[in-house]
Amino acid sequence: MIRVLLADDQALVRAGFRMILKSEPGIEVAGEAGDGAEAVSLARELAPDVILMDVRMPVMDGIEATRTLVREDEPPRVLVLTTFDLDEYVYEALRAGASGFLLKDAPEEQLVAGIKIVAEGGSLFAPTVTRRLVERFAGSRPAPQPRLEELTSRELEVLRLVARGLSNSEIAEALVVSEHTVKTHVAHILRKLGLRDRVQAVVLAYEAGVIRPGDR
């Protein structure tokens, strides 16, 4: 059973998500929070697997709540909820440690699939939207100093393709290797660079100049 915490300051939004998830086998709404501080408190109390986290909330916003939660010993997975006009906030949430994001008007099946993906340790990585976010905002952020020299030439190549939004199967086809080999490379990249997931790898690749906006 995947236990989900809904964090949004709009009661109607929470009610809508609750109705969708109530009828979904294998998913349980563990609780609801109306602001980021309450989300942090309830997450510690209820230990949900996934938090659907709004960005703009009173008391504590979703970005700060995400930063706080990912520092926990056993952090929940955070799936950020957004609208297109909040791109910059989503970018900051990804940097804070969120596992991905959904648009608030996403179809029901996408919401359910997203929850299951992040609950299993994956990232909800929508290439067209995530890449647009990173390309728009990475250039204005101070670049971190990742240990890129620890990556092999093939791992660096895989990182570039991940940053372009390619799936494992697409990367495997491009490099003429097996999908299992690509998964191994991605796992090594995350471990060597100290990253939580694929989304953070994309953000870092742009910030560190591994790939530039417009690269193909």
N, CA and C atoms as a LAMMPS dump frame, in Angstrom:
ITEM: TIMESTEP
0
ITEM: NUMBER OF ATOMS
648
ITEM: BOX BOUNDS ff ff ff
-5.0000000000000000e+02 5.0000000000000000e+02
-5.0000000000000000e+02 5.0000000000000000e+02
-5.0000000000000000e+02 5.0000000000000000e+02
ITEM: ATOMS id mol type element x y z
1 1 1 N 0.841 -1.191 0
2 1 2 C 0 0 0
3 1 3 C 0.881 1.247 0
4 2 1 N 0.676 2.139 -0.956
5 2 2 C 1.42 3.396 -1.024
6 2 3 C 0.649 4.455 -0.242
7 3 1 N 1.277 5.005 0.786
8 3 2 C 0.629 6 1.628
9 3 3 C 1.03 7.399 1.162
10 4 1 N 0.012 8.219 0.858
11 4 2 C 0.241 9.529 0.254
12 4 3 C -0.229 10.639 1.186
13 5 1 N 0.583 11.686 1.303
14 5 2 C 0.199 12.888 2.043
15 5 3 C -0.062 13.997 1.034
16 6 1 N -1.218 14.65 1.125
17 6 2 C -1.584 15.739 0.237
18 6 3 C -1.247 17.062 0.904
19 7 1 N -0.41 17.87 0.272
20 7 2 C -0.027 19.163 0.832
21 7 3 C -0.366 20.273 -0.159
22 8 1 N -1.444 20.989 0.132
23 8 2 C -1.903 22.083 -0.73
24 8 3 C -2.76 23.013 0.115
25 9 1 N -2.606 24.32 -0.084
26 9 2 C -3.371 25.242 0.749
27 9 3 C -4.808 25.42 0.274
28 10 1 N -5.163 24.825 -0.861
29 10 2 C -6.531 24.904 -1.36
30 10 3 C -7.279 23.61 -1.042
31 11 1 N -8.289 23.717 -0.203
32 11 2 C -9.043 22.54 0.227
33 11 3 C -9.695 21.821 -0.943
34 12 1 N -10.17 22.587 -1.921
35 12 2 C -10.827 21.966 -3.073
36 12 3 C -9.847 21.143 -3.898
37 13 1 N -8.626 21.618 -4.009
38 13 2 C -7.601 20.862 -4.736
39 13 3 C -7.316 19.553 -4.018
40 14 1 N -7.164 19.632 -2.693
41 14 2 C -6.915 18.409 -1.924
42 14 3 C -8.084 17.441 -2.049
43 15 1 N -9.298 17.976 -2.019
44 15 2 C -10.483 17.12 -2.126
45 15 3 C -10.511 16.415 -3.479
46 16 1 N -10.106 17.128 -4.522
47 16 2 C -10.086 16.52 -5.858
48 16 3 C -9.099 15.378 -5.947
49 17 1 N -7.891 15.604 -5.42
50 17 2 C -6.892 14.538 -5.428
51 17 3 C -7.339 13.368 -4.554
52 18 1 N -7.958 13.675 -3.416
53 18 2 C -8.407 12.614 -2.523
54 18 3 C -9.453 11.738 -3.2
55 19 1 N -10.369 12.346 -3.933
56 19 2 C -11.401 11.58 -4.638
57 19 3 C -10.794 10.661 -5.69
58 20 1 N -9.792 11.174 -6.395
59 20 2 C -9.128 10.363 -7.423
60 20 3 C -8.426 9.166 -6.798
61 21 1 N -7.691 9.41 -5.723
62 21 2 C -6.875 8.362 -5.125
63 21 3 C -7.676 7.377 -4.285
64 22 1 N -8.841 7.824 -3.804
65 22 2 C -9.666 6.976 -2.951
66 22 3 C -10.086 5.696 -3.659
67 23 1 N -10.333 5.793 -4.95
68 23 2 C -10.792 4.629 -5.696
69 23 3 C -9.666 3.841 -6.343
70 24 1 N -8.433 4.257 -6.07
71 24 2 C -7.297 3.592 -6.701
72 24 3 C -6.733 2.506 -5.781
73 25 1 N -6.81 1.226 -6.202
74 25 2 C -6.275 0.145 -5.36
75 25 3 C -4.765 0.296 -5.177
76 26 1 N -4.302 0.057 -3.975
77 26 2 C -2.879 0.124 -3.699
78 26 3 C -2.394 1.485 -3.26
79 27 1 N -3.297 2.471 -3.21
80 27 2 C -2.917 3.817 -2.779
81 27 3 C -3.862 4.276 -1.679
82 28 1 N -3.302 4.85 -0.63
83 28 2 C -4.085 5.315 0.507
84 28 3 C -3.686 6.752 0.845
85 29 1 N -4.661 7.636 1.028
86 29 2 C -4.382 8.996 1.469
87 29 3 C -4.193 8.966 2.978
88 30 1 N -2.95 9.196 3.415
89 30 2 C -2.627 9.085 4.83
90 30 3 C -2.989 10.345 5.605
91 31 1 N -3.026 11.481 4.911
92 31 2 C -3.344 12.728 5.596
93 31 3 C -3.304 13.906 4.644
94 32 1 N -3.667 15.086 5.158
95 32 2 C -3.699 16.309 4.365
96 32 3 C -3.091 17.457 5.16
97 33 1 N -2.362 18.318 4.451
98 33 2 C -1.756 19.49 5.076
99 33 3 C -2.098 20.729 4.273
100 34 1 N -2.324 21.842 4.976
101 34 2 C -2.695 23.074 4.311
102 34 3 C -1.547 24.041 4.13
103 35 1 N -0.365 23.696 4.635
104 35 2 C 0.819 24.532 4.428
105 35 3 C 2.066 23.672 4.581
106 36 1 N 3.22 24.234 4.256
107 36 2 C 4.445 23.45 4.277
108 36 3 C 4.865 22.988 5.654
109 37 1 N 4.671 23.848 6.658
110 37 2 C 5.053 23.464 8.015
111 37 3 C 4.215 22.283 8.498
112 38 1 N 2.928 22.322 8.185
113 38 2 C 2.056 21.215 8.573
114 38 3 C 2.441 19.948 7.818
115 39 1 N 2.854 20.107 6.563
116 39 2 C 3.281 18.95 5.77
117 39 3 C 4.492 18.28 6.407
118 40 1 N 5.452 19.086 6.862
119 40 2 C 6.638 18.536 7.514
120 40 3 C 6.249 17.813 8.799
121 41 1 N 5.389 18.432 9.597
122 41 2 C 4.967 17.843 10.867
123 41 3 C 4.226 16.523 10.646
124 42 1 N 3.281 16.533 9.687
125 42 2 C 2.503 15.318 9.424
126 42 3 C 3.365 14.229 8.799
127 43 1 N 4.33 14.616 7.974
128 43 2 C 5.213 13.624 7.371
129 43 3 C 6.002 12.888 8.442
130 44 1 N 6.445 13.625 9.452
131 44 2 C 7.186 12.994 10.546
132 44 3 C 6.288 12.102 11.386
133 45 1 N 5.028 12.483 11.5
134 45 2 C 4.086 11.714 12.315
135 45 3 C 3.548 10.498 11.577
136 46 1 N 3.224 10.67 10.297
137 46 2 C 2.519 9.631 9.549
138 46 3 C 3.428 8.77 8.668
139 47 1 N 4.642 9.241 8.416
140 47 2 C 5.605 8.516 7.576
141 47 3 C 5.011 8.068 6.251
142 48 1 N 4.518 9.005 5.439
143 48 2 C 3.968 8.63 4.126
144 48 3 C 5.09 8.217 3.178
145 49 1 N 4.722 7.485 2.149
146 49 2 C 5.709 7.104 1.131
147 49 3 C 5.947 8.242 0.148
148 50 1 N 4.87 8.948 -0.189
149 50 2 C 4.931 10.024 -1.185
150 50 3 C 4.161 11.238 -0.669
151 51 1 N 4.706 12.43 -0.935
152 51 2 C 3.985 13.663 -0.629
153 51 3 C 3.697 14.392 -1.932
154 52 1 N 2.435 14.685 -2.189
155 52 2 C 2.073 15.568 -3.292
156 52 3 C 2.182 16.979 -2.739
157 53 1 N 3.181 17.717 -3.176
158 53 2 C 3.552 18.981 -2.542
159 53 3 C 3.288 20.174 -3.456
160 54 1 N 2.373 21.04 -3.037
161 54 2 C 2.179 22.3 -3.736
162 54 3 C 3.397 23.181 -3.47
163 55 1 N 3.647 24.144 -4.346
164 55 2 C 4.809 25.007 -4.168
165 55 3 C 4.472 26.234 -3.324
166 56 1 N 3.472 26.982 -3.743
167 56 2 C 3.107 28.21 -3.035
168 56 3 C 2.106 27.906 -1.932
169 57 1 N 2.59 27.925 -0.693
170 57 2 C 1.726 27.697 0.462
171 57 3 C 2.127 28.671 1.567
172 58 1 N 1.22 28.988 2.468
173 58 2 C 1.558 29.894 3.575
174 58 3 C 2.43 29.211 4.624
175 59 1 N 2.939 30.026 5.555
176 59 2 C 3.771 29.581 6.678
177 59 3 C 5.137 29.071 6.199
178 60 1 N 5.124 28.009 5.427
179 60 2 C 6.344 27.479 4.813
180 60 3 C 5.979 26.991 3.422
181 61 1 N 6.72 27.441 2.399
182 61 2 C 6.372 27.017 1.041
183 61 3 C 6.857 25.597 0.775
184 62 1 N 6.428 25.061 -0.352
185 62 2 C 6.753 23.676 -0.679
186 62 3 C 8.222 23.429 -0.908
187 63 1 N 8.952 24.457 -1.338
188 63 2 C 10.385 24.298 -1.575
189 63 3 C 11.124 24.09 -0.259
190 64 1 N 10.854 24.961 0.71
191 64 2 C 11.515 24.833 2.007
192 64 3 C 11.083 23.545 2.707
193 65 1 N 9.808 23.179 2.558
194 65 2 C 9.331 21.932 3.149
195 65 3 C 10.066 20.739 2.545
196 66 1 N 10.294 20.786 1.24
197 66 2 C 11.028 19.708 0.569
198 66 3 C 12.454 19.63 1.076
199 67 1 N 13.129 20.78 1.16
200 67 2 C 14.504 20.801 1.675
201 67 3 C 14.572 20.193 3.073
202 68 1 N 13.59 20.531 3.899
203 68 2 C 13.564 20.023 5.272
204 68 3 C 13.376 18.512 5.295
205 69 1 N 12.456 18.039 4.481
206 69 2 C 12.105 16.618 4.52
207 69 3 C 13.196 15.718 3.944
208 70 1 N 13.887 16.174 2.902
209 70 2 C 14.894 15.292 2.305
210 70 3 C 16.107 15.123 3.215
211 71 1 N 16.211 15.934 4.249
212 71 2 C 17.303 15.774 5.213
213 71 3 C 16.976 14.752 6.299
214 72 1 N 15.745 14.252 6.313
215 72 2 C 15.352 13.249 7.306
216 72 3 C 16.109 11.94 7.067
217 73 1 N 16.206 11.111 8.089
218 73 2 C 16.906 9.831 7.957
219 73 3 C 16.246 8.935 6.916
220 74 1 N 14.932 8.895 6.922
221 74 2 C 14.187 8.113 5.925
222 74 3 C 13.17 9.037 5.266
223 75 1 N 13.622 9.868 4.332
224 75 2 C 12.746 10.891 3.754
225 75 3 C 11.685 10.295 2.84
226 76 1 N 10.507 10.901 2.819
227 76 2 C 9.495 10.497 1.856
228 76 3 C 9.885 11.004 0.479
229 77 1 N 9.287 10.467 -0.545
230 77 2 C 9.499 10.969 -1.897
231 77 3 C 8.552 12.151 -2.104
232 78 1 N 9.05 13.211 -2.706
233 78 2 C 8.251 14.417 -2.898
234 78 3 C 7.945 14.605 -4.378
235 79 1 N 6.661 14.709 -4.674
236 79 2 C 6.189 14.951 -6.032
237 79 3 C 5.545 16.332 -6.043
238 80 1 N 6.18 17.272 -6.724
239 80 2 C 5.748 18.664 -6.691
240 80 3 C 4.566 18.89 -7.635
241 81 1 N 3.61 19.671 -7.161
242 81 2 C 2.455 20.058 -7.978
243 81 3 C 2.652 21.491 -8.44
244 82 1 N 2.404 21.751 -9.709
245 82 2 C 2.656 23.094 -10.21
246 82 3 C 1.723 23.441 -11.366
247 83 1 N 1.799 24.706 -11.762
248 83 2 C 1.165 25.171 -12.991
249 83 3 C 2.268 25.772 -13.843
250 84 1 N 2.013 25.965 -15.122
251 84 2 C 3.052 26.437 -16.027
252 84 3 C 3.621 27.791 -15.622
253 85 1 N 2.848 28.621 -14.923
254 85 2 C 3.337 29.949 -14.584
255 85 3 C 4.205 29.959 -13.326
256 86 1 N 4.536 28.77 -12.796
257 86 2 C 5.395 28.693 -11.61
258 86 3 C 6.685 27.939 -11.911
259 87 1 N 7.147 28.028 -13.16
260 87 2 C 8.318 27.266 -13.567
261 87 3 C 9.52 27.458 -12.642
262 88 1 N 9.816 28.713 -12.284
263 88 2 C 11.009 28.962 -11.487
264 88 3 C 10.937 28.289 -10.125
265 89 1 N 9.746 28.162 -9.576
266 89 2 C 9.593 27.503 -8.292
267 89 3 C 9.8 25.996 -8.42
268 90 1 N 9.362 25.448 -9.531
269 90 2 C 9.568 24.019 -9.75
270 90 3 C 11.053 23.724 -9.862
271 91 1 N 11.773 24.573 -10.565
272 91 2 C 13.214 24.389 -10.708
273 91 3 C 13.88 24.346 -9.332
274 92 1 N 13.514 25.28 -8.473
275 92 2 C 14.097 25.309 -7.135
276 92 3 C 13.703 24.074 -6.339
277 93 1 N 12.485 23.582 -6.55
278 93 2 C 12.047 22.378 -5.842
279 93 3 C 12.855 21.166 -6.283
280 94 1 N 13.175 21.081 -7.564
281 94 2 C 13.994 19.981 -8.056
282 94 3 C 15.383 20.05 -7.438
283 95 1 N 15.931 21.25 -7.342
284 95 2 C 17.243 21.411 -6.712
285 95 3 C 17.174 21.05 -5.232
286 96 1 N 16.018 21.285 -4.625
287 96 2 C 15.864 21.012 -3.191
288 96 3 C 15.789 19.526 -2.898
289 97 1 N 15.511 18.712 -3.905
290 97 2 C 15.473 17.272 -3.687
291 97 3 C 14.183 16.587 -4.057
292 98 1 N 13.261 17.298 -4.715
293 98 2 C 12.017 16.66 -5.159
294 98 3 C 12.326 15.596 -6.207
295 99 1 N 11.495 14.579 -6.258
296 99 2 C 11.71 13.479 -7.196
297 99 3 C 11.061 13.714 -8.548
298 100 1 N 10.38 14.84 -8.684
299 100 2 C 9.739 15.131 -9.957
300 100 3 C 8.577 16.07 -9.741
301 101 1 N 7.765 16.234 -10.755
302 101 2 C 6.639 17.145 -10.631
303 101 3 C 5.509 16.748 -11.565
304 102 1 N 4.338 17.229 -11.212
305 102 2 C 3.135 17.046 -12.023
306 102 3 C 2.449 18.388 -12.184
307 103 1 N 1.838 18.593 -13.317
308 103 2 C 0.985 19.761 -13.484
309 103 3 C -0.33 19.49 -12.77
310 104 1 N -0.907 20.523 -12.19
311 104 2 C -2.139 20.338 -11.416
312 104 3 C -3.304 19.862 -12.273
313 105 1 N -3.244 20.132 -13.568
314 105 2 C -4.326 19.685 -14.439
315 105 3 C -3.98 18.39 -15.176
316 106 1 N -3.011 17.651 -14.64
317 106 2 C -2.628 16.379 -15.261
318 106 3 C -3.783 15.393 -15.222
319 107 1 N -3.901 14.531 -16.229
320 107 2 C -4.947 13.502 -16.231
321 107 3 C -4.829 12.591 -15.013
322 108 1 N -5.94 12.008 -14.612
323 108 2 C -5.952 11.146 -13.428
324 108 3 C -4.938 10.013 -13.53
325 109 1 N -4.873 9.398 -14.716
326 109 2 C -3.97 8.26 -14.863
327 109 3 C -2.516 8.677 -14.724
328 110 1 N -2.197 9.915 -15.105
329 110 2 C -0.833 10.407 -14.955
330 110 3 C -0.499 10.655 -13.485
331 111 1 N -1.469 11.154 -12.744
332 111 2 C -1.278 11.359 -11.309
333 111 3 C -0.988 10.036 -10.621
334 112 1 N -1.811 9.038 -10.897
335 112 2 C -1.644 7.728 -10.273
336 112 3 C -0.314 7.1 -10.676
337 113 1 N 0.01 7.173 -11.964
338 113 2 C 1.27 6.601 -12.447
339 113 3 C 2.46 7.308 -11.813
340 114 1 N 2.373 8.643 -11.682
341 114 2 C 3.462 9.402 -11.084
342 114 3 C 3.718 9.009 -9.646
343 115 1 N 2.648 8.84 -8.891
344 115 2 C 2.786 8.422 -7.493
345 115 3 C 3.471 7.062 -7.401
346 116 1 N 3.079 6.137 -8.255
347 116 2 C 3.662 4.799 -8.225
348 116 3 C 5.127 4.826 -8.628
349 117 1 N 5.459 5.654 -9.609
350 117 2 C 6.846 5.738 -10.072
351 117 3 C 7.776 6.228 -8.968
352 118 1 N 7.402 7.329 -8.318
353 118 2 C 8.295 7.877 -7.293
354 118 3 C 8.295 6.999 -6.041
355 119 1 N 7.173 6.345 -5.746
356 119 2 C 7.122 5.447 -4.584
357 119 3 C 8.101 4.289 -4.743
358 120 1 N 8.333 3.882 -5.986
359 120 2 C 9.252 2.78 -6.263
360 120 3 C 10.698 3.238 -6.37
361 121 1 N 10.917 4.541 -6.118
362 121 2 C 12.279 5.056 -6.153
363 121 3 C 12.672 5.721 -7.448
364 122 1 N 11.717 5.836 -8.379
365 122 2 C 12.011 6.467 -9.656
366 122 3 C 11.769 7.961 -9.62
367 123 1 N 11.903 8.583 -10.784
368 123 2 C 11.675 10.013 -10.926
369 123 3 C 10.632 10.246 -12.002
370 124 1 N 9.758 11.185 -11.75
371 124 2 C 8.77 11.549 -12.75
372 124 3 C 9.412 12.596 -13.643
373 125 1 N 9.951 12.154 -14.753
374 125 2 C 10.765 13.002 -15.599
375 125 3 C 10.077 13.183 -16.94
376 126 1 N 9.361 14.299 -17.092
377 126 2 C 8.702 14.609 -18.351
378 126 3 C 9.683 15.405 -19.199
379 127 1 N 10.311 14.799 -20.196
380 127 2 C 11.419 15.446 -20.905
381 127 3 C 11.102 16.829 -21.457
382 128 1 N 9.986 17.009 -22.136
383 128 2 C 9.718 18.283 -22.799
384 128 3 C 9.575 19.424 -21.805
385 129 1 N 8.923 19.167 -20.671
386 129 2 C 8.7 20.233 -19.7
387 129 3 C 9.908 20.412 -18.799
388 130 1 N 10.478 19.329 -18.296
389 130 2 C 11.622 19.435 -17.405
390 130 3 C 12.804 20.084 -18.121
391 131 1 N 13.057 19.678 -19.353
392 131 2 C 14.168 20.264 -20.091
393 131 3 C 13.953 21.76 -20.284
394 132 1 N 12.713 22.158 -20.55
395 132 2 C 12.416 23.576 -20.736
396 132 3 C 12.702 24.348 -19.455
397 133 1 N 12.335 23.774 -18.319
398 133 2 C 12.612 24.415 -17.032
399 133 3 C 14.108 24.614 -16.831
400 134 1 N 14.862 23.557 -17.031
401 134 2 C 16.289 23.614 -16.778
402 134 3 C 16.971 24.576 -17.746
403 135 1 N 16.602 24.509 -19.024
404 135 2 C 17.22 25.383 -20.012
405 135 3 C 16.938 26.848 -19.703
406 136 1 N 15.779 27.121 -19.173
407 136 2 C 15.403 28.504 -18.907
408 136 3 C 16.121 29.078 -17.694
409 137 1 N 16.315 28.271 -16.665
410 137 2 C 16.806 28.818 -15.408
411 137 3 C 18.223 28.424 -15.024
412 138 1 N 18.789 27.398 -15.657
413 138 2 C 20.118 26.952 -15.237
414 138 3 C 21.175 28.014 -15.449
415 139 1 N 21.064 28.772 -16.518
416 139 2 C 22.094 29.748 -16.832
417 139 3 C 22.222 30.856 -15.816
418 140 1 N 21.192 31.089 -15.024
419 140 2 C 21.229 32.178 -14.051
420 140 3 C 21.621 31.71 -12.664
421 141 1 N 21.958 30.42 -12.527
422 141 2 C 22.316 29.874 -11.225
423 141 3 C 23.823 29.661 -11.127
424 142 1 N 24.428 29.884 -9.961
425 142 2 C 25.851 29.586 -9.813
426 142 3 C 26.099 28.097 -9.968
427 143 1 N 27.073 27.75 -10.783
428 143 2 C 27.33 26.342 -11.066
429 143 3 C 27.977 25.657 -9.871
430 144 1 N 27.505 24.453 -9.515
431 144 2 C 28.145 23.698 -8.44
432 144 3 C 29.466 23.117 -8.933
433 145 1 N 30.185 22.471 -8.062
434 145 2 C 31.454 21.861 -8.447
435 145 3 C 31.366 20.353 -8.27
436 146 1 N 30.656 19.68 -9.152
437 146 2 C 30.523 18.228 -9.041
438 146 3 C 31.84 17.537 -9.399
439 147 1 N 31.964 16.31 -8.963
440 147 2 C 33.184 15.55 -9.216
441 147 3 C 33.097 14.865 -10.583
442 148 1 N 33.024 15.685 -11.625
443 148 2 C 32.837 15.138 -12.964
444 148 3 C 34.033 14.308 -13.415
445 149 1 N 35.221 14.613 -12.865
446 149 2 C 36.408 13.863 -13.268
447 149 3 C 36.323 12.401 -12.855
448 150 1 N 35.424 12.073 -11.944
449 150 2 C 35.267 10.681 -11.52
450 150 3 C 34.458 9.862 -12.524
451 151 1 N 33.791 10.544 -13.45
452 151 2 C 32.998 9.835 -14.451
453 151 3 C 33.884 9.363 -15.596
454 152 1 N 33.587 8.173 -16.104
455 152 2 C 34.267 7.713 -17.309
456 152 3 C 33.714 8.472 -18.506
457 153 1 N 34.393 8.376 -19.646
458 153 2 C 33.921 9.07 -20.846
459 153 3 C 32.544 8.57 -21.259
460 154 1 N 32.283 7.289 -21.079
461 154 2 C 30.972 6.741 -21.437
462 154 3 C 29.9 7.241 -20.472
463 155 1 N 30.232 7.312 -19.18
464 155 2 C 29.267 7.824 -18.205
465 155 3 C 28.942 9.29 -18.469
466 156 1 N 29.935 10.069 -18.874
467 156 2 C 29.706 11.474 -19.207
468 156 3 C 28.801 11.581 -20.43
469 157 1 N 28.997 10.681 -21.375
470 157 2 C 28.149 10.648 -22.573
471 157 3 C 26.708 10.305 -22.197
472 158 1 N 26.55 9.335 -21.309
473 158 2 C 25.214 8.961 -20.845
474 158 3 C 24.556 10.121 -20.111
475 159 1 N 25.33 10.836 -19.283
476 159 2 C 24.793 11.986 -18.556
477 159 3 C 24.269 13.042 -19.528
478 160 1 N 24.996 13.298 -20.607
479 160 2 C 24.534 14.274 -21.603
480 160 3 C 23.207 13.845 -22.222
481 161 1 N 23.084 12.564 -22.495
482 161 2 C 21.85 12.066 -23.11
483 161 3 C 20.686 12.086 -22.123
484 162 1 N 20.966 11.796 -20.865
485 162 2 C 19.941 11.904 -19.831
486 162 3 C 19.461 13.347 -19.74
487 163 1 N 20.396 14.297 -19.785
488 163 2 C 20.054 15.714 -19.686
489 163 3 C 19.237 16.191 -20.882
490 164 1 N 19.387 15.528 -22.008
491 164 2 C 18.585 15.875 -23.19
492 164 3 C 17.172 15.306 -23.104
493 165 1 N 16.916 14.495 -22.076
494 165 2 C 15.579 13.967 -21.873
495 165 3 C 15.335 12.596 -22.457
496 166 1 N 16.399 11.893 -22.865
497 166 2 C 16.221 10.567 -23.443
498 166 3 C 15.945 9.535 -22.358
499 167 1 N 15.103 8.574 -22.679
500 167 2 C 14.826 7.47 -21.76
501 167 3 C 15.967 6.464 -21.846
502 168 1 N 15.971 5.48 -20.932
503 168 2 C 17.014 4.454 -20.965
504 168 3 C 17.009 3.689 -22.279
505 169 1 N 15.836 3.369 -22.783
506 169 2 C 15.754 2.62 -24.041
507 169 3 C 16.267 3.457 -25.208
508 170 1 N 15.983 4.758 -25.199
509 170 2 C 16.469 5.63 -26.274
510 170 3 C 17.986 5.794 -26.206
511 171 1 N 18.515 5.883 -24.978
512 171 2 C 19.966 5.98 -24.82
513 171 3 C 20.631 4.688 -25.3
514 172 1 N 20.03 3.553 -24.946
515 172 2 C 20.569 2.261 -25.369
516 172 3 C 20.622 2.169 -26.891
517 173 1 N 19.581 2.654 -27.538
518 173 2 C 19.539 2.624 -29.009
519 173 3 C 20.602 3.551 -29.602
520 174 1 N 20.766 4.729 -28.997
521 174 2 C 21.737 5.698 -29.51
522 174 3 C 23.173 5.205 -29.368
523 175 1 N 23.456 4.506 -28.265
524 175 2 C 24.827 4.057 -27.994
525 175 3 C 25.073 2.611 -28.431
526 176 1 N 24.013 1.967 -28.921
527 176 2 C 24.09 0.566 -29.371
528 176 3 C 24.593 -0.325 -28.234
529 177 1 N 23.923 -0.209 -27.097
530 177 2 C 24.201 -1.073 -25.954
531 177 3 C 22.865 -1.56 -25.402
532 178 1 N 22.901 -2.426 -24.417
533 178 2 C 21.668 -2.919 -23.828
534 178 3 C 21.094 -1.899 -22.852
535 179 1 N 19.798 -2.002 -22.606
536 179 2 C 19.156 -1.108 -21.649
537 179 3 C 19.697 -1.359 -20.24
538 180 1 N 20.029 -2.605 -19.947
539 180 2 C 20.611 -2.925 -18.638
540 180 3 C 21.938 -2.19 -18.441
541 181 1 N 22.729 -2.117 -19.504
542 181 2 C 24.006 -1.404 -19.423
543 181 3 C 23.783 0.069 -19.14
544 182 1 N 22.775 0.651 -19.774
545 182 2 C 22.461 2.064 -19.539
546 182 3 C 22.047 2.268 -18.087
547 183 1 N 21.197 1.397 -17.557
548 183 2 C 20.765 1.508 -16.165
549 183 3 C 21.966 1.463 -15.224
550 184 1 N 22.929 0.604 -15.541
551 184 2 C 24.135 0.499 -14.719
552 184 3 C 24.928 1.795 -14.763
553 185 1 N 25.069 2.365 -15.965
554 185 2 C 25.79 3.633 -16.102
555 185 3 C 25.101 4.73 -15.3
556 186 1 N 23.775 4.803 -15.395
557 186 2 C 23.026 5.84 -14.674
558 186 3 C 23.207 5.67 -13.169
559 187 1 N 23.16 4.447 -12.699
560 187 2 C 23.352 4.185 -11.271
561 187 3 C 24.744 4.628 -10.816
562 188 1 N 25.761 4.368 -11.639
563 188 2 C 27.12 4.789 -11.305
564 188 3 C 27.233 6.31 -11.278
565 189 1 N 26.581 6.976 -12.217
566 189 2 C 26.605 8.448 -12.277
567 189 3 C 26.003 9.039 -11.009
568 190 1 N 24.852 8.529 -10.62
569 190 2 C 24.185 9.043 -9.42
570 190 3 C 25.041 8.826 -8.181
571 191 1 N 25.644 7.656 -8.09
572 191 2 C 26.468 7.352 -6.911
573 191 3 C 27.703 8.24 -6.862
574 192 1 N 28.401 8.36 -7.975
575 192 2 C 29.642 9.133 -8.001
576 192 3 C 29.414 10.619 -7.74
577 193 1 N 28.277 11.141 -8.215
578 193 2 C 28.008 12.569 -8.065
579 193 3 C 27.162 12.876 -6.828
580 194 1 N 26.81 11.843 -6.078
581 194 2 C 26.049 12.048 -4.854
582 194 3 C 24.648 12.578 -5.101
583 195 1 N 23.988 12.079 -6.146
584 195 2 C 22.659 12.554 -6.527
585 195 3 C 21.597 11.557 -6.118
586 196 1 N 20.401 12.074 -5.845
587 196 2 C 19.289 11.223 -5.426
588 196 3 C 18.658 10.487 -6.587
589 197 1 N 18.515 11.174 -7.724
590 197 2 C 17.768 10.581 -8.821
591 197 3 C 18.089 11.245 -10.142
592 198 1 N 17.382 10.814 -11.176
593 198 2 C 17.615 11.251 -12.548
594 198 3 C 17.334 12.742 -12.733
595 199 1 N 16.311 13.247 -12.071
596 199 2 C 15.967 14.656 -12.22
597 199 3 C 17.117 15.536 -11.74
598 200 1 N 17.687 15.216 -10.593
599 200 2 C 18.809 16.001 -10.097
600 200 3 C 20.017 15.904 -11.024
601 201 1 N 20.168 14.766 -11.704
602 201 2 C 21.257 14.623 -12.667
603 201 3 C 21.074 15.595 -13.827
604 202 1 N 19.851 15.778 -14.266
605 202 2 C 19.575 16.715 -15.355
606 202 3 C 19.903 18.142 -14.926
607 203 1 N 19.431 18.521 -13.743
608 203 2 C 19.69 19.869 -13.235
609 203 3 C 21.196 20.11 -13.135
610 204 1 N 21.92 19.162 -12.555
611 204 2 C 23.361 19.324 -12.386
612 204 3 C 24.065 19.418 -13.738
613 205 1 N 23.646 18.626 -14.71
614 205 2 C 24.299 18.625 -16.02
615 205 3 C 24.236 19.999 -16.667
616 206 1 N 23.101 20.674 -16.542
617 206 2 C 22.973 22.015 -17.106
618 206 3 C 23.762 23.037 -16.289
619 207 1 N 23.666 22.943 -14.986
620 207 2 C 24.349 23.912 -14.13
621 207 3 C 25.869 23.817 -14.272
622 208 1 N 26.377 22.605 -14.444
623 208 2 C 27.822 22.399 -14.527
624 208 3 C 28.357 22.577 -15.935
625 209 1 N 27.476 22.824 -16.906
626 209 2 C 27.913 23.054 -18.269
627 209 3 C 28.211 21.804 -19.06
628 210 1 N 27.78 20.645 -18.544
629 210 2 C 27.948 19.399 -19.288
630 210 3 C 27.15 19.47 -20.587
631 211 1 N 26.011 20.129 -20.533
632 211 2 C 25.201 20.373 -21.703
633 211 3 C 24.67 21.791 -21.595
634 212 1 N 24.497 22.453 -22.718
635 212 2 C 24.034 23.828 -22.746
636 212 3 C 22.648 23.899 -23.362
637 213 1 N 21.854 24.891 -22.968
638 213 2 C 20.553 25.093 -23.602
639 213 3 C 20.694 25.144 -25.118
640 214 1 N 19.874 24.35 -25.797
641 214 2 C 19.924 24.328 -27.255
642 214 3 C 20.786 23.221 -27.826
643 215 1 N 21.617 22.555 -26.989
644 215 2 C 22.445 21.452 -27.475
645 215 3 C 21.565 20.316 -27.971
646 216 1 N 21.995 19.661 -29
647 216 2 C 21.28 18.507 -29.537
648 216 3 C 22.253 17.379 -29.81
